[in-house]
Amino acid sequence: MKFITLIFCTSLMILSTVGCSTNAASEQAVPIDEQVKELPVDKINAVDVTKLKQALFAAKQNKDYRLLVTSGRSISVPGVQSADYQAVLELCGKNYNSAVGDVIKSPQQRLERKKQIEFMRQYNEKMVVICQKALQSH
C-alpha cells in the first residue's frame, strides 16, 4: 500500500511540474498572427512577375494546364471560387504545391506561405483561361 501511495505521489509531482513549465512557456510566447501583422503588406503581395511569366510559358510549352493547389488537409485552389473547384479541376487537372502545407512554425514560414498563395492565385487565374482556350481548340 505504501508503494502505491509513493508511486501516486511521485507521478502527481512530475505531472504538476510539467504542467507548470508548459503554461509558463505558453504565456511568454507571442502568437504568430500578431508577429505577422507587423509585416508590411507589400512584402506579402509582391509576386515576381518574371517568375510568373516563366512558369506560365513553361506550362504552355509542355501543355501542362494543371492548376496549383495546396497540399494541406483539404484542397484549396487559389484564384478559383470554391464552388467551381470540382469543375475546374476536372477540366484542367491539379498540381500539388508542397511548399504550402498547413503546418506553420514561424512568422517567416507564414509570410512565405502567403507569398506562395499569392503566386498560385495569379498563376491559376491566368491558367484557367489558357486551359479553357487549349481545350476548346482541340
TIVO-2410 file (N, C-alpha, C; in nm, 3 decimals):
# residues 138
REC num residu      c1      c2      c3 atome chaine
REC   1      M   0.082  -0.118   0.000     N      A
REC   1      M   0.000   0.000   0.000    CA      A
REC   1      M   0.087   0.126   0.000     C      A
REC   2      K   0.194   0.125   0.079     N      A
REC   2      K   0.284   0.239   0.084    CA      A
REC   2      K   0.350   0.260  -0.052     C      A
REC   3      F   0.380   0.149  -0.119     N      A
REC   3      F   0.444   0.156  -0.251    CA      A
REC   3      F   0.352   0.225  -0.352     C      A
REC   4      I   0.225   0.191  -0.354     N      A
REC   4      I   0.127   0.252  -0.445    CA      A
REC   4      I   0.111   0.400  -0.414     C      A
REC   5      T   0.107   0.435  -0.288     N      A
REC   5      T   0.095   0.575  -0.248    CA      A
REC   5      T   0.218   0.653  -0.293     C      A
REC   6      L   0.336   0.594  -0.280     N      A
REC   6      L   0.460   0.658  -0.321    CA      A
REC   6      L   0.462   0.681  -0.472     C      A
REC   7      I   0.420   0.582  -0.549     N      A
REC   7      I   0.415   0.595  -0.695    CA      A
REC   7      I   0.314   0.703  -0.734     C      A
REC   8      F   0.200   0.703  -0.670     N      A
REC   8      F   0.097   0.802  -0.699    CA      A
REC   8      F   0.147   0.944  -0.671     C      A
REC   9      C   0.210   0.963  -0.557     N      A
REC   9      C   0.261   1.096  -0.520    CA      A
REC   9      C   0.371   1.141  -0.615     C      A
REC  10      T   0.460   1.051  -0.651     N      A
REC  10      T   0.568   1.084  -0.744    CA      A
REC  10      T   0.512   1.121  -0.881     C      A
REC  11      S   0.416   1.044  -0.928     N      A
REC  11      S   0.353   1.073  -1.058    CA      A
REC  11      S   0.282   1.207  -1.055     C      A
REC  12      L   0.213   1.235  -0.949     N      A
REC  12      L   0.142   1.361  -0.935    CA      A
REC  12      L   0.239   1.479  -0.934     C      A
REC  13      M   0.351   1.463  -0.867     N      A
REC  13      M   0.451   1.568  -0.860    CA      A
REC  13      M   0.513   1.593  -0.998     C      A
REC  14      I   0.542   1.489  -1.072     N      A
REC  14      I   0.601   1.502  -1.206    CA      A
REC  14      I   0.502   1.570  -1.300     C      A
REC  15      L   0.377   1.528  -1.296     N      A
REC  15      L   0.277   1.587  -1.383    CA      A
REC  15      L   0.253   1.734  -1.352     C      A
REC  16      S   0.253   1.770  -1.227     N      A
REC  16      S   0.229   1.910  -1.192    CA      A
REC  16      S   0.347   1.997  -1.233     C      A
REC  17      T   0.468   1.944  -1.226     N      A
REC  17      T   0.586   2.019  -1.268    CA      A
REC  17      T   0.584   2.042  -1.419     C      A
REC  18      V   0.552   1.940  -1.496     N      A
REC  18      V   0.545   1.952  -1.642    CA      A
REC  18      V   0.436   2.049  -1.682     C      A
REC  19      G   0.322   2.040  -1.616     N      A
REC  19      G   0.211   2.131  -1.646    CA      A
REC  19      G   0.248   2.275  -1.620     C      A
REC  20      C   0.319   2.304  -1.515     N      A
REC  20      C   0.357   2.441  -1.482    CA      A
REC  20      C   0.456   2.497  -1.582     C      A
REC  21      S   0.554   2.416  -1.623     N      A
REC  21      S   0.654   2.467  -1.717    CA      A
REC  21      S   0.590   2.491  -1.854     C      A
REC  22      T   0.495   2.410  -1.892     N      A
REC  22      T   0.427   2.429  -2.020    CA      A
REC  22      T   0.345   2.557  -2.017     C      A
REC  23      N   0.275   2.582  -1.911     N      A
REC  23      N   0.194   2.704  -1.901    CA      A
REC  23      N   0.280   2.828  -1.902     C      A
REC  24      A   0.394   2.826  -1.832     N      A
REC  24      A   0.482   2.942  -1.827    CA      A
REC  24      A   0.538   2.972  -1.966     C      A
REC  25      A   0.573   2.870  -2.041     N      A
REC  25      A   0.628   2.890  -2.174    CA      A
REC  25      A   0.523   2.945  -2.269     C      A
REC  26      S   0.399   2.896  -2.258     N      A
REC  26      S   0.296   2.942  -2.350    CA      A
REC  26      S   0.254   3.085  -2.320     C      A
REC  27      E   0.268   3.131  -2.195     N      A
REC  27      E   0.233   3.268  -2.163    CA      A
REC  27      E   0.335   3.366  -2.220     C      A
REC  28      Q   0.460   3.325  -2.234     N      A
REC  28      Q   0.565   3.413  -2.283    CA      A
REC  28      Q   0.566   3.421  -2.434     C      A
REC  29      A   0.517   3.320  -2.502     N      A
REC  29      A   0.521   3.316  -2.649    CA      A
REC  29      A   0.422   3.416  -2.708     C      A
REC  30      V   0.466   3.485  -2.813     N      A
REC  30      V   0.380   3.578  -2.885    CA      A
REC  30      V   0.316   3.502  -2.998     C      A
REC  31      P   0.184   3.507  -3.013     N      A
REC  31      P   0.117   3.434  -3.121    CA      A
REC  31      P   0.171   3.474  -3.258     C      A
REC  32      I   0.178   3.378  -3.348     N      A
REC  32      I   0.231   3.402  -3.482    CA      A
REC  32      I   0.149   3.507  -3.554     C      A
REC  33      D   0.015   3.506  -3.536     N      A
REC  33      D  -0.069   3.604  -3.603    CA      A
REC  33      D  -0.029   3.747  -3.569     C      A
REC  34      E   0.005   3.771  -3.442     N      A
REC  34      E   0.045   3.906  -3.401    CA      A
REC  34      E   0.179   3.944  -3.462     C      A
REC  35      Q   0.270   3.848  -3.476     N      A
REC  35      Q   0.400   3.877  -3.535    CA      A
REC  35      Q   0.386   3.908  -3.683     C      A
REC  36      V   0.298   3.838  -3.753     N      A
REC  36      V   0.280   3.858  -3.897    CA      A
REC  36      V   0.211   3.990  -3.925     C      A
REC  37      K   0.123   4.035  -3.834     N      A
REC  37      K   0.054   4.163  -3.854    CA      A
REC  37      K   0.152   4.278  -3.869     C      A
REC  38      E   0.269   4.263  -3.808     N      A
REC  38      E   0.369   4.368  -3.814    CA      A
REC  38      E   0.441   4.373  -3.948     C      A
REC  39      L   0.428   4.270  -4.030     N      A
REC  39      L   0.497   4.266  -4.159    CA      A
REC  39      L   0.425   4.353  -4.260     C      A
REC  40      P   0.499   4.424  -4.346     N      A
REC  40      P   0.435   4.509  -4.447    CA      A
REC  40      P   0.356   4.427  -4.549     C      A
REC  41      V   0.241   4.478  -4.588     N      A
REC  41      V   0.152   4.408  -4.681    CA      A
REC  41      V   0.217   4.394  -4.818     C      A
REC  42      D   0.296   4.493  -4.861     N      A
REC  42      D   0.357   4.486  -4.993    CA      A
REC  42      D   0.455   4.369  -5.005     C      A
REC  43      K   0.514   4.324  -4.893     N      A
REC  43      K   0.601   4.208  -4.899    CA      A
REC  43      K   0.522   4.080  -4.925     C      A
REC  44      I   0.399   4.077  -4.879     N      A
REC  44      I   0.314   3.960  -4.898    CA      A
REC  44      I   0.261   3.956  -5.041     C      A
REC  45      N   0.217   4.069  -5.094     N      A
REC  45      N   0.153   4.075  -5.225    CA      A
REC  45      N   0.251   4.086  -5.341     C      A
REC  46      A   0.378   4.103  -5.312     N      A
REC  46      A   0.477   4.117  -5.419    CA      A
REC  46      A   0.505   3.981  -5.484     C      A
REC  47      V   0.464   3.968  -5.609     N      A
REC  47      V   0.490   3.844  -5.683    CA      A
REC  47      V   0.590   3.878  -5.792     C      A
REC  48      D   0.688   3.793  -5.807     N      A
REC  48      D   0.788   3.813  -5.911    CA      A
REC  48      D   0.722   3.787  -6.047     C      A
REC  49      V   0.701   3.895  -6.122     N      A
REC  49      V   0.630   3.886  -6.250    CA      A
REC  49      V   0.708   3.799  -6.349     C      A
REC  50      T   0.839   3.810  -6.347     N      A
REC  50      T   0.922   3.730  -6.437    CA      A
REC  50      T   0.905   3.581  -6.407     C      A
REC  51      K   0.905   3.547  -6.279     N      A
REC  51      K   0.887   3.407  -6.239    CA      A
REC  51      K   0.749   3.357  -6.282     C      A
REC  52      L   0.648   3.441  -6.268     N      A
REC  52      L   0.512   3.404  -6.306    CA      A
REC  52      L   0.504   3.380  -6.457     C      A
REC  53      K   0.561   3.470  -6.535     N      A
REC  53      K   0.560   3.455  -6.682    CA      A
REC  53      K   0.636   3.331  -6.725     C      A
REC  54      Q   0.750   3.304  -6.660     N      A
REC  54      Q   0.829   3.185  -6.694    CA      A
REC  54      Q   0.751   3.057  -6.663     C      A
REC  55      A   0.684   3.055  -6.551     N      A
REC  55      A   0.606   2.937  -6.513    CA      A
REC  55      A   0.492   2.914  -6.611     C      A
REC  56      L   0.424   3.021  -6.650     N      A
REC  56      L   0.314   3.008  -6.747    CA      A
REC  56      L   0.365   2.966  -6.884     C      A
REC  57      F   0.478   3.022  -6.926     N      A
REC  57      F   0.537   2.987  -7.055    CA      A
REC  57      F   0.577   2.839  -7.058     C      A
REC  58      A   0.643   2.793  -6.951     N      A
REC  58      A   0.685   2.652  -6.944    CA      A
REC  58      A   0.563   2.560  -6.945     C      A
REC  59      A   0.459   2.598  -6.874     N      A
REC  59      A   0.338   2.515  -6.871    CA      A
REC  59      A   0.274   2.506  -7.009     C      A
REC  60      K   0.269   2.617  -7.081     N      A
REC  60      K   0.211   2.616  -7.216    CA      A
REC  60      K   0.296   2.531  -7.310     C      A
REC  61      Q   0.428   2.544  -7.299     N      A
REC  61      Q   0.518   2.466  -7.385    CA      A
REC  61      Q   0.500   2.316  -7.362     C      A
REC  62      N   0.481   2.278  -7.237     N      A
REC  62      N   0.465   2.136  -7.201    CA      A
REC  62      N   0.320   2.089  -7.208     C      A
REC  63      K   0.230   2.180  -7.245     N      A
REC  63      K   0.086   2.151  -7.247    CA      A
REC  63      K   0.040   2.095  -7.113     C      A
REC  64      D   0.093   2.155  -7.007     N      A
REC  64      D   0.059   2.118  -6.870    CA      A
REC  64      D  -0.031   2.228  -6.815     C      A
REC  65      Y  -0.161   2.207  -6.823     N      A
REC  65      Y  -0.259   2.309  -6.786    CA      A
REC  65      Y  -0.312   2.290  -6.644     C      A
REC  66      R  -0.244   2.206  -6.567     N      A
REC  66      R  -0.290   2.180  -6.430    CA      A
REC  66      R  -0.280   2.306  -6.345     C      A
REC  67      L  -0.374   2.319  -6.253     N      A
REC  67      L  -0.376   2.433  -6.160    CA      A
REC  67      L  -0.298   2.398  -6.035     C      A
REC  68      L  -0.237   2.499  -5.973     N      A
REC  68      L  -0.163   2.479  -5.849    CA      A
REC  68      L  -0.261   2.474  -5.733     C      A
REC  69      V  -0.250   2.369  -5.652     N      A
REC  69      V  -0.339   2.353  -5.536    CA      A
REC  69      V  -0.255   2.334  -5.410     C      A
REC  70      T  -0.313   2.367  -5.296     N      A
REC  70      T  -0.242   2.349  -5.169    CA      A
REC  70      T  -0.240   2.202  -5.131     C      A
REC  71      S  -0.142   2.168  -5.050     N      A
REC  71      S  -0.127   2.028  -5.009    CA      A
REC  71      S  -0.155   2.011  -4.860     C      A
REC  72      G  -0.258   2.076  -4.812     N      A
REC  72      G  -0.295   2.066  -4.670    CA      A
REC  72      G  -0.398   1.958  -4.647     C      A
REC  73      R  -0.471   1.972  -4.539     N      A
REC  73      R  -0.574   1.872  -4.504    CA      A
REC  73      R  -0.689   1.873  -4.604     C      A
REC  74      S  -0.715   1.989  -4.663     N      A
REC  74      S  -0.818   1.997  -4.767    CA      A
REC  74      S  -0.761   2.075  -4.885     C      A
REC  75      I  -0.814   2.051  -5.002     N      A
REC  75      I  -0.764   2.116  -5.124    CA      A
REC  75      I  -0.816   2.259  -5.131     C      A
REC  76      S  -0.725   2.347  -5.166     N      A
REC  76      S  -0.760   2.485  -5.193    CA      A
REC  76      S  -0.698   2.522  -5.326     C      A
REC  77      V  -0.774   2.591  -5.410     N      A
REC  77      V  -0.725   2.633  -5.541    CA      A
REC  77      V  -0.727   2.786  -5.544     C      A
REC  78      P  -0.618   2.849  -5.503     N      A
REC  78      P  -0.616   2.995  -5.501    CA      A
REC  78      P  -0.648   3.054  -5.639     C      A
REC  79      G  -0.733   3.155  -5.641     N      A
REC  79      G  -0.771   3.219  -5.767    CA      A
REC  79      G  -0.897   3.162  -5.829     C      A
REC  80      V  -0.952   3.058  -5.768     N      A
REC  80      V  -1.074   2.994  -5.820    CA      A
REC  80      V  -1.178   2.994  -5.707     C      A
REC  81      Q  -1.302   3.027  -5.741     N      A
REC  81      Q  -1.409   3.024  -5.642    CA      A
REC  81      Q  -1.428   2.881  -5.592     C      A
REC  82      S  -1.448   2.865  -5.462     N      A
REC  82      S  -1.459   2.730  -5.405    CA      A
REC  82      S  -1.573   2.650  -5.467     C      A
REC  83      A  -1.678   2.715  -5.509     N      A
REC  83      A  -1.791   2.644  -5.572    CA      A
REC  83      A  -1.750   2.585  -5.707     C      A
REC  84      D  -1.646   2.640  -5.769     N      A
REC  84      D  -1.601   2.595  -5.901    CA      A
REC  84      D  -1.485   2.496  -5.896     C      A
REC  85      Y  -1.433   2.465  -5.778     N      A
REC  85      Y  -1.316   2.378  -5.766    CA      A
REC  85      Y  -1.330   2.250  -5.847     C      A
REC  86      Q  -1.436   2.176  -5.822     N      A
REC  86      Q  -1.450   2.044  -5.882    CA      A
REC  86      Q  -1.453   2.052  -6.034     C      A
REC  87      A  -1.532   2.142  -6.090     N      A
REC  87      A  -1.544   2.153  -6.235    CA      A
REC  87      A  -1.412   2.195  -6.299     C      A
REC  88      V  -1.346   2.292  -6.238     N      A
REC  88      V  -1.220   2.342  -6.295    CA      A
REC  88      V  -1.110   2.237  -6.284     C      A
REC  89      L  -1.106   2.166  -6.172     N      A
REC  89      L  -1.003   2.063  -6.157    CA      A
REC  89      L  -1.027   1.945  -6.251     C      A
REC  90      E  -1.153   1.912  -6.280     N      A
REC  90      E  -1.181   1.806  -6.377    CA      A
REC  90      E  -1.139   1.850  -6.517     C      A
REC  91      L  -1.156   1.978  -6.546     N      A
REC  91      L  -1.122   2.032  -6.677    CA      A
REC  91      L  -0.971   2.042  -6.696     C      A
REC  92      C  -0.901   2.100  -6.599     N      A
REC  92      C  -0.759   2.132  -6.615    CA      A
REC  92      C  -0.664   2.040  -6.540     C      A
REC  93      G  -0.710   1.979  -6.433     N      A
REC  93      G  -0.622   1.896  -6.351    CA      A
REC  93      G  -0.564   1.975  -6.236     C      A
REC  94      K  -0.489   1.906  -6.150     N      A
REC  94      K  -0.431   1.972  -6.034    CA      A
REC  94      K  -0.286   1.930  -6.015     C      A
REC  95      N  -0.210   2.024  -5.962     N      A
REC  95      N  -0.069   2.002  -5.934    CA      A
REC  95      N  -0.044   2.052  -5.792     C      A
REC  96      Y  -0.014   1.960  -5.700     N      A
REC  96      Y   0.005   1.997  -5.560    CA      A
REC  96      Y   0.133   2.077  -5.542     C      A
REC  97      N   0.124   2.185  -5.466     N      A
REC  97      N   0.240   2.265  -5.432    CA      A
REC  97      N   0.279   2.229  -5.289     C      A
REC  98      S   0.387   2.154  -5.275     N      A
REC  98      S   0.429   2.107  -5.141    CA      A
REC  98      S   0.482   2.219  -5.053     C      A
REC  99      A   0.509   2.334  -5.110     N      A
REC  99      A   0.561   2.447  -5.031    CA      A
REC  99      A   0.454   2.514  -4.946     C      A
REC 100      V   0.328   2.478  -4.966     N      A
REC 100      V   0.220   2.544  -4.892    CA      A
REC 100      V   0.137   2.444  -4.812     C      A
REC 101      G   0.203   2.367  -4.729     N      A
REC 101      G   0.132   2.277  -4.639    CA      A
REC 101      G   0.062   2.357  -4.531     C      A
REC 102      D  -0.009   2.291  -4.443     N      A
REC 102      D  -0.086   2.363  -4.341    CA      A
REC 102      D  -0.019   2.366  -4.204     C      A
REC 103      V   0.108   2.327  -4.197     N      A
REC 103      V   0.183   2.337  -4.072    CA      A
REC 103      V   0.277   2.456  -4.082     C      A
REC 104      I   0.257   2.554  -3.992     N      A
REC 104      I   0.339   2.675  -3.993    CA      A
REC 104      I   0.404   2.687  -3.856     C      A
REC 105      K   0.537   2.700  -3.855     N      A
REC 105      K   0.609   2.702  -3.728    CA      A
REC 105      K   0.669   2.838  -3.694     C      A
REC 106      S   0.672   2.931  -3.789     N      A
REC 106      S   0.733   3.060  -3.760    CA      A
REC 106      S   0.666   3.170  -3.842     C      A
REC 107      P   0.685   3.294  -3.801     N      A
REC 107      P   0.630   3.406  -3.879    CA      A
REC 107      P   0.688   3.411  -4.021     C      A
REC 108      Q   0.813   3.372  -4.036     N      A
REC 108      Q   0.876   3.370  -4.168    CA      A
REC 108      Q   0.808   3.267  -4.258     C      A
REC 109      Q   0.775   3.150  -4.203     N      A
REC 109      Q   0.704   3.049  -4.281    CA      A
REC 109      Q   0.566   3.099  -4.322     C      A
REC 110      R   0.500   3.171  -4.232     N      A
REC 110      R   0.368   3.225  -4.264    CA      A
REC 110      R   0.378   3.326  -4.377     C      A
REC 111      L   0.478   3.411  -4.374     N      A
REC 111      L   0.499   3.510  -4.479    CA      A
REC 111      L   0.528   3.441  -4.613     C      A
REC 112      E   0.616   3.342  -4.611     N      A
REC 112      E   0.649   3.269  -4.734    CA      A
REC 112      E   0.526   3.198  -4.789     C      A
REC 113      R   0.444   3.143  -4.701     N      A
REC 113      R   0.322   3.074  -4.745    CA      A
REC 113      R   0.227   3.175  -4.812     C      A
REC 114      K   0.213   3.293  -4.753     N      A
REC 114      K   0.126   3.394  -4.812    CA      A
REC 114      K   0.177   3.437  -4.949     C      A
REC 115      K   0.309   3.447  -4.964     N      A
REC 115      K   0.367   3.481  -5.095    CA      A
REC 115      K   0.338   3.371  -5.197     C      A
REC 116      Q   0.354   3.246  -5.154     N      A
REC 116      Q   0.326   3.133  -5.243    CA      A
REC 116      Q   0.179   3.130  -5.285     C      A
REC 117      I   0.090   3.154  -5.189     N      A
REC 117      I  -0.053   3.155  -5.219    CA      A
REC 117      I  -0.086   3.266  -5.318     C      A
REC 118      E  -0.025   3.382  -5.302     N      A
REC 118      E  -0.048   3.493  -5.396    CA      A
REC 118      E   0.004   3.457  -5.536     C      A
REC 119      F   0.120   3.394  -5.543     N      A
REC 119      F   0.173   3.348  -5.672    CA      A
REC 119      F   0.077   3.247  -5.735     C      A
REC 120      M   0.031   3.151  -5.654     N      A
REC 120      M  -0.061   3.048  -5.703    CA      A
REC 120      M  -0.191   3.111  -5.753     C      A
REC 121      R  -0.241   3.212  -5.681     N      A
REC 121      R  -0.365   3.279  -5.720    CA      A
REC 121      R  -0.349   3.343  -5.858     C      A
REC 122      Q  -0.242   3.417  -5.878     N      A
REC 122      Q  -0.221   3.482  -6.007    CA      A
REC 122      Q  -0.197   3.381  -6.118     C      A
REC 123      Y  -0.120   3.277  -6.088     N      A
REC 123      Y  -0.093   3.171  -6.186    CA      A
REC 123      Y  -0.223   3.102  -6.227     C      A
REC 124      N  -0.303   3.062  -6.128     N      A
REC 124      N  -0.427   2.990  -6.157    CA      A
REC 124      N  -0.528   3.075  -6.233     C      A
REC 125      E  -0.537   3.203  -6.201     N      A
REC 125      E  -0.630   3.291  -6.273    CA      A
REC 125      E  -0.596   3.295  -6.422     C      A
REC 126      K  -0.467   3.299  -6.453     N      A
REC 126      K  -0.425   3.301  -6.593    CA      A
REC 126      K  -0.434   3.162  -6.656     C      A
REC 127      M  -0.402   3.059  -6.578     N      A
REC 127      M  -0.400   2.923  -6.631    CA      A
REC 127      M  -0.541   2.872  -6.663     C      A
REC 128      V  -0.641   2.913  -6.589     N      A
REC 128      V  -0.778   2.871  -6.620    CA      A
REC 128      V  -0.816   2.917  -6.760     C      A
REC 129      V  -0.782   3.040  -6.794     N      A
REC 129      V  -0.812   3.093  -6.927    CA      A
REC 129      V  -0.733   3.016  -7.034     C      A
REC 130      I  -0.605   2.992  -7.008     N      A
REC 130      I  -0.521   2.918  -7.103    CA      A
REC 130      I  -0.575   2.777  -7.122     C      A
REC 131      C  -0.611   2.713  -7.014     N      A
REC 131      C  -0.663   2.576  -7.018    CA      A
REC 131      C  -0.792   2.569  -7.100     C      A
REC 132      Q  -0.883   2.662  -7.074     N      A
REC 132      Q  -1.011   2.662  -7.147    CA      A
REC 132      Q  -0.988   2.684  -7.297     C      A
REC 133      K  -0.901   2.777  -7.333     N      A
REC 133      K  -0.872   2.803  -7.475    CA      A
REC 133      K  -0.808   2.681  -7.540     C      A
REC 134      A  -0.715   2.617  -7.471     N      A
REC 134      A  -0.647   2.499  -7.526    CA      A
REC 134      A  -0.744   2.385  -7.550     C      A
REC 135      L  -0.835   2.365  -7.457     N      A
REC 135      L  -0.930   2.254  -7.471    CA      A
REC 135      L  -1.038   2.284  -7.576     C      A
REC 136      Q  -1.069   2.412  -7.596     N      A
REC 136      Q  -1.167   2.448  -7.700    CA      A
REC 136      Q  -1.108   2.432  -7.839     C      A
REC 137      S  -0.977   2.451  -7.852     N      A
REC 137      S  -0.914   2.441  -7.984    CA      A
REC 137      S  -0.895   2.298  -8.029     C      A
REC 138      H  -0.909   2.203  -7.937     N      A
REC 138      H  -0.892   2.061  -7.975    CA      A
REC 138      H  -1.019   2.005  -8.023     C      A
***
